[in-house]
């Protein structure tokens, strides 16, 4: 009596576990995705103040201008922050993360 329902339920659980496994495999930790202390400074400052500029980041760390730009661009590529404005009016804010819906 319960066997068909139990099989259906177990298949649903297995399908969801396979989907989650694929997400883990595509989002593995690599040297490029590990947040270093200076990257955490960016995110912590944004969390506290709402945004960060290059000038503010320069005051927090002794990293060169080109390296600071790389830091911002890599966090943008990771989807953690977004650039707002241009040139001297550029600031960086956190990206709102939505929960991933299943297919």
C-alpha positions in Angstrom: 0.0 0.0 0.0 2.8 2.5 0.9 5.4 1.1 -1.5 4.5 3.2 -4.6 4.2 6.4 -2.6 7.5 5.7 -0.8 9.3 5.0 -4.0 7.9 8.3 -5.5 9.0 10.2 -2.4 12.5 8.6 -2.3 13.0 9.4 -6.0 12.1 13.0 -5.3 14.6 13.1 -2.5 17.3 11.6 -4.7 16.6 14.0 -7.5 17.0 17.0 -5.1 20.2 15.6 -3.7 21.7 15.2 -7.2 20.7 18.8 -8.0 22.4 20.1 -4.8 25.5 18.0 -5.5 25.8 19.6 -8.9 25.6 23.1 -7.3 28.4 22.2 -4.9 30.5 20.8 -7.8 30.1 24.0 -9.8 30.9 26.3 -6.8 34.0 24.7 -5.4 36.5 26.6 -3.4 39.6 27.6 -5.4 42.4 30.0 -4.7 40.5 32.6 -6.8 37.3 32.3 -4.7 38.9 32.2 -1.2 38.3 35.5 0.6 41.6 36.9 2.0 41.6 39.2 5.1 41.8 42.3 2.9 38.8 41.1 0.8 36.9 40.6 4.1 37.8 44.2 4.9 35.9 45.4 1.8 32.8 43.3 2.6 32.9 44.2 6.3 33.2 47.9 5.5 30.3 47.7 3.1 28.2 45.8 5.7 28.9 48.5 8.3 28.7 51.6 6.0 26.5 50.6 3.1 29.3 51.2 0.5 33.0 51.6 0.0 35.1 53.8 -2.3 38.6 53.2 -3.5 39.8 56.0 -1.3 38.2 54.4 1.8 39.7 51.0 0.8 43.1 52.6 0.5 42.8 54.0 4.0 42.1 50.4 5.3 45.0 48.7 3.5 48.4 49.4 2.0 47.6 47.7 -1.3 48.6 49.5 -4.5 46.0 51.2 -6.7 46.1 48.5 -9.4 45.8 45.8 -6.8 42.9 47.5 -5.2 41.2 47.6 -8.6 41.8 43.9 -9.1 40.4 43.2 -5.6 37.2 45.1 -6.5 36.9 43.5 -10.0 37.3 40.0 -8.6 34.6 40.5 -5.9 32.4 41.8 -8.7 33.1 38.7 -10.8 32.2 36.6 -7.8 28.9 38.3 -7.5 29.6 39.7 -4.0 29.6 43.4 -4.9 28.5 45.8 -7.6 30.0 49.0 -9.0 28.0 52.2 -8.9 29.0 55.4 -10.5 32.0 56.3 -12.6 35.5 57.6 -12.2 35.8 59.7 -9.0 32.2 59.0 -8.1 32.6 55.2 -8.1 31.5 53.2 -5.1 30.9 49.6 -4.4 27.9 48.0 -2.7 26.8 44.5 -1.7 24.8 42.6 -4.2 21.5 41.3 -2.9 21.6 37.5 -2.9 18.3 35.8 -3.7 17.8 32.2 -2.6 18.3 29.7 -5.5 15.1 28.2 -6.6 15.0 24.6 -7.7 14.2 23.9 -11.4 
